[in-house]
Every structure is written in C-alpha cells, then in structure tokens.
Amino acid sequence: MGVKVDIRSSIKTKAVLINTKENKQIEIYWNKDKINFEHQIINDIEDATGAGDILVSSFVNNIYGKVINKKAIIEAMNQALITVEKSLKNKGALGFLKDSYWEDDKIQF
C-alpha cells in the first residue's frame, strides 16, 4: 500500500521516513525522493525481537554526521540491513530466560 501522499508532503528536507513492509520491501522517503529496497534477509530466523528497533537505530548510527543525500541513505540502509541480519541469527531479549518456553502462543516461565 505504501505511504500516503499527505504524510510524505509533511517531511522536511532533513527528515527521512522509513516504511517497512511485510513483503521484504522497504520504502524510504526523503525530500521528494522515494528509494526502494528489497532486502534478502535470511529465512532461518532465530529471534526477531527488536528487529525494527535495531534497523532504525543502526540506520541512524550509520548516517549520523554525514551529509544526507541519496547515496548516504542507501549506504546507511545497507549497513543497517547487515546489522539486522546478524541480530536475527541470535536470541534476543528472551534468550537470557533459560527456563522460558512457548505454549499456546504465550511465553511461559
């Protein structure tokens, strides 16, 4: 479906809007540009806890202090996707709970 035009029009010149979609696509809106990513993140996911937060924080970390232009945005997102892929291969926030398990779609302790 994408992002509605009224949201895009409110983005300032130094703002970046990241729209992650279910079908492994990411849309990035910056100025009047729309940058599309189709990522190839692994299918053997160990734990997706916090993956969205990791994506955004890694993106911000990789673009911080740089001149924001299309090239910098693409490089920062590519690095963020590498970070997310690494995080998905490991246990996340629930990994430290040795006696926890899933039952009926709920975590049990």
Backbone as CSV, one residue per row, in Angstrom:
resi,resn,N_x,N_y,N_z,CA_x,CA_y,CA_z,C_x,C_y,C_z
1,MET,0.825,-1.181,0.000,0.000,0.000,0.000,0.871,1.247,0.000
2,GLY,1.925,1.287,0.772,2.813,2.440,0.773,2.356,3.540,1.690
3,VAL,3.047,4.626,1.609,2.778,5.772,2.470,1.908,6.756,1.710
4,LYS,0.939,7.305,2.400,0.024,8.243,1.761,0.738,9.552,1.445
5,VAL,0.302,10.210,0.383,0.922,11.438,-0.091,0.911,12.521,0.976
6,ASP,-0.157,12.622,1.775,-0.222,13.692,2.776,0.872,13.530,3.831
7,ILE,1.282,12.300,4.140,2.384,12.090,5.084,3.694,12.503,4.436
8,ARG,3.903,12.105,3.199,5.149,12.451,2.504,5.322,13.954,2.387
9,SER,4.242,14.677,2.153,4.347,16.121,1.955,4.749,16.847,3.233
10,SER,4.579,16.189,4.386,4.934,16.840,5.644,6.394,16.615,6.033
11,ILE,7.107,15.810,5.261,8.509,15.534,5.575,9.353,16.756,5.229
12,LYS,10.134,17.190,6.174,11.026,18.333,5.962,12.243,17.876,5.146
13,THR,13.057,18.811,4.733,14.182,18.464,3.867,15.220,17.589,4.554
14,LYS,15.336,17.641,5.875,16.321,16.808,6.563,15.694,15.600,7.235
15,ALA,14.439,15.326,6.947,13.756,14.183,7.547,13.800,12.992,6.593
16,VAL,13.835,11.820,7.183,13.804,10.576,6.421,12.700,9.710,7.012
17,LEU,11.817,9.204,6.171,10.748,8.312,6.611,11.029,6.919,6.079
18,ILE,11.081,5.934,6.976,11.330,4.545,6.595,10.037,3.768,6.778
19,ASN,9.555,3.167,5.709,8.333,2.371,5.740,8.716,0.915,5.457
20,THR,8.705,0.062,6.499,8.992,-1.354,6.291,7.688,-2.059,5.977
21,LYS,7.750,-2.978,5.019,6.552,-3.673,4.562,6.713,-5.170,4.791
22,GLU,5.608,-5.873,4.834,5.620,-7.304,5.123,6.310,-8.131,4.050
23,ASN,6.344,-7.665,2.845,6.855,-8.453,1.739,8.345,-8.227,1.468
24,LYS,9.116,-7.986,2.528,10.565,-7.783,2.442,10.945,-6.546,1.637
25,GLN,10.061,-5.584,1.592,10.377,-4.338,0.916,10.453,-3.217,1.936
26,ILE,11.319,-2.265,1.654,11.456,-1.070,2.477,11.372,0.130,1.542
27,GLU,10.537,1.086,1.911,10.456,2.336,1.175,11.056,3.426,2.055
28,ILE,11.926,4.240,1.470,12.499,5.363,2.191,12.102,6.627,1.448
29,TYR,11.489,7.549,2.190,11.083,8.827,1.628,12.006,9.898,2.189
30,TRP,12.578,10.677,1.304,13.475,11.772,1.675,13.310,12.853,0.629
31,ASN,13.029,14.078,1.095,12.673,15.159,0.170,11.546,14.667,-0.728
32,LYS,11.724,14.771,-2.011,10.699,14.283,-2.935,11.078,12.932,-3.512
33,ASP,12.158,12.353,-2.997,12.624,11.057,-3.485,11.965,9.905,-2.749
34,LYS,11.805,8.821,-3.461,11.379,7.557,-2.864,12.431,6.529,-3.265
35,ILE,13.046,5.922,-2.268,14.086,4.927,-2.508,13.521,3.572,-2.088
36,ASN,13.561,2.599,-2.983,13.038,1.270,-2.699,14.168,0.289,-2.411
37,PHE,13.979,-0.525,-1.389,14.904,-1.607,-1.064,14.109,-2.896,-1.052
38,GLU,14.662,-3.943,-1.629,14.099,-5.279,-1.454,15.215,-6.085,-0.814
39,HIS,15.094,-6.300,0.478,16.181,-6.947,1.197,16.070,-8.461,1.134
40,GLN,17.202,-9.106,1.295,17.292,-10.560,1.220,17.678,-11.118,2.583
41,ILE,16.992,-10.689,3.623,17.306,-11.150,4.978,17.021,-12.642,5.069
42,ILE,17.853,-13.304,5.821,17.788,-14.760,5.965,16.409,-15.251,6.375
43,ASN,16.097,-16.461,5.987,14.817,-17.055,6.369,14.914,-17.838,7.663
44,ASP,16.104,-18.298,8.033,16.259,-19.079,9.266,16.469,-18.145,10.452
45,ILE,15.385,-17.517,10.866,15.441,-16.517,11.927,15.374,-17.201,13.282
46,GLU,16.330,-16.874,14.136,16.349,-17.405,15.496,15.416,-16.596,16.391
47,ASP,15.462,-15.281,16.279,14.648,-14.421,17.134,14.540,-13.043,16.492
48,ALA,13.320,-12.604,16.246,13.102,-11.305,15.601,12.800,-10.189,16.595
49,THR,12.944,-10.477,17.889,12.644,-9.473,18.912,13.509,-8.239,18.709
50,GLY,12.880,-7.097,18.542,13.598,-5.836,18.417,14.195,-5.572,17.051
51,ALA,13.871,-6.368,16.046,14.490,-6.195,14.728,14.202,-4.814,14.141
52,GLY,12.984,-4.313,14.311,12.649,-2.981,13.794,13.428,-1.889,14.490
53,ASP,13.562,-2.015,15.808,14.348,-1.035,16.571,15.812,-1.073,16.154
54,ILE,16.321,-2.276,15.932,17.719,-2.429,15.508,17.919,-1.802,14.130
55,LEU,16.954,-2.009,13.229,17.054,-1.428,11.889,17.149,0.088,11.961
56,VAL,16.239,0.700,12.698,16.200,2.163,12.775,17.433,2.714,13.485
57,SER,17.807,2.117,14.625,18.963,2.640,15.363,20.253,2.463,14.571
58,SER,20.382,1.348,13.867,21.578,1.143,13.049,21.603,2.124,11.879
59,PHE,20.450,2.365,11.280,20.372,3.336,10.188,20.809,4.717,10.670
60,VAL,20.250,5.145,11.801,20.594,6.461,12.360,22.085,6.528,12.685
61,ASN,22.626,5.469,13.288,24.035,5.437,13.638,24.916,5.548,12.388
62,ASN,24.524,4.889,11.303,25.328,4.888,10.083,25.206,6.169,9.270
63,ILE,24.163,6.946,9.503,24.009,8.182,8.732,24.383,9.424,9.559
64,TYR,24.494,9.245,10.864,24.766,10.379,11.749,26.074,11.083,11.369
65,GLY,26.010,12.383,11.257,27.194,13.193,10.974,27.555,13.271,9.499
66,LYS,26.828,12.579,8.641,27.119,12.615,7.211,26.205,13.627,6.531
67,VAL,26.618,14.069,5.382,25.735,14.887,4.554,24.644,13.959,4.050
68,ILE,23.399,14.302,4.334,22.309,13.417,3.960,21.954,13.650,2.494
69,ASN,22.244,12.632,1.711,21.863,12.622,0.310,21.473,11.194,-0.048
70,LYS,21.082,10.975,-1.268,20.583,9.659,-1.668,21.633,8.567,-1.453
71,LYS,22.878,8.850,-1.803,23.952,7.859,-1.651,24.150,7.498,-0.177
72,ALA,24.165,8.496,0.699,24.356,8.248,2.132,23.206,7.432,2.712
73,ILE,21.985,7.711,2.264,20.819,6.967,2.740,20.910,5.507,2.317
74,ILE,21.268,5.259,1.079,21.394,3.879,0.581,22.482,3.131,1.338
75,GLU,23.642,3.748,1.542,24.731,3.106,2.279,24.321,2.810,3.724
76,ALA,23.669,3.762,4.374,23.249,3.576,5.764,22.225,2.447,5.882
77,MET,21.299,2.367,4.931,20.302,1.292,4.984,20.934,-0.059,4.708
78,ASN,21.872,-0.127,3.770,22.550,-1.397,3.513,23.290,-1.881,4.757
79,GLN,23.959,-0.981,5.471,24.643,-1.351,6.713,23.645,-1.760,7.792
80,ALA,22.528,-1.064,7.862,21.503,-1.400,8.852,20.943,-2.802,8.593
81,LEU,20.745,-3.151,7.330,20.227,-4.477,6.997,21.225,-5.576,7.361
82,ILE,22.506,-5.300,7.218,23.535,-6.261,7.636,23.453,-6.474,9.146
83,THR,23.290,-5.387,9.897,23.178,-5.473,11.358,21.941,-6.262,11.768
84,VAL,20.813,-6.003,11.103,19.579,-6.728,11.419,19.742,-8.212,11.126
85,GLU,20.354,-8.536,10.006,20.547,-9.946,9.658,21.365,-10.673,10.727
86,LYS,22.408,-10.015,11.220,23.225,-10.619,12.287,22.411,-10.806,13.559
87,SER,21.582,-9.817,13.883,20.804,-9.909,15.119,19.746,-11.005,15.040
88,LEU,19.191,-11.256,13.857,18.154,-12.265,13.701,18.680,-13.684,13.884
89,LYS,19.984,-13.848,13.758,20.590,-15.169,13.907,20.837,-15.528,15.363
90,ASN,20.604,-14.585,16.272,20.873,-14.794,17.694,19.595,-14.635,18.503
91,LYS,19.611,-15.190,19.700,18.493,-14.992,20.618,18.481,-13.543,21.067
92,GLY,17.309,-12.957,21.127,17.187,-11.554,21.512,16.876,-11.389,22.975
93,ALA,15.885,-10.559,23.257,15.556,-10.185,24.633,15.160,-11.373,25.489
94,LEU,14.560,-12.395,24.902,14.107,-13.544,25.688,15.175,-14.625,25.827
95,GLY,16.286,-14.479,25.148,17.318,-15.508,25.163,17.927,-15.768,26.521
96,PHE,17.925,-14.776,27.395,18.541,-14.958,28.707,17.636,-15.725,29.670
97,LEU,16.399,-15.923,29.314,15.456,-16.634,30.189,15.563,-18.135,29.919
98,LYS,16.457,-18.796,30.632,16.764,-20.205,30.365,15.567,-21.122,30.540
99,ASP,14.676,-20.820,31.466,13.557,-21.707,31.760,12.271,-21.305,31.046
100,SER,12.364,-20.422,30.074,11.153,-19.995,29.379,10.892,-20.892,28.173
101,TYR,9.629,-20.980,27.786,9.247,-21.725,26.595,7.902,-21.181,26.095
102,TRP,7.609,-21.480,24.843,6.358,-21.004,24.238,5.305,-22.093,24.313
103,GLU,4.102,-21.707,24.708,2.975,-22.620,24.722,1.712,-21.827,24.435
104,ASP,0.923,-22.287,23.485,-0.306,-21.592,23.093,-0.032,-20.126,22.750
105,ASP,1.048,-19.888,22.012,1.439,-18.541,21.577,1.697,-17.581,22.728
106,LYS,2.043,-18.106,23.899,2.384,-17.269,25.038,3.664,-17.786,25.665
107,ILE,4.468,-16.875,26.187,5.692,-17.305,26.849,5.361,-17.796,28.244
108,GLN,5.988,-18.900,28.622,5.789,-19.492,29.943,7.116,-19.461,30.696
109,PHE,7.044,-19.264,32.010,8.253,-19.224,32.839,8.258,-20.377,33.813
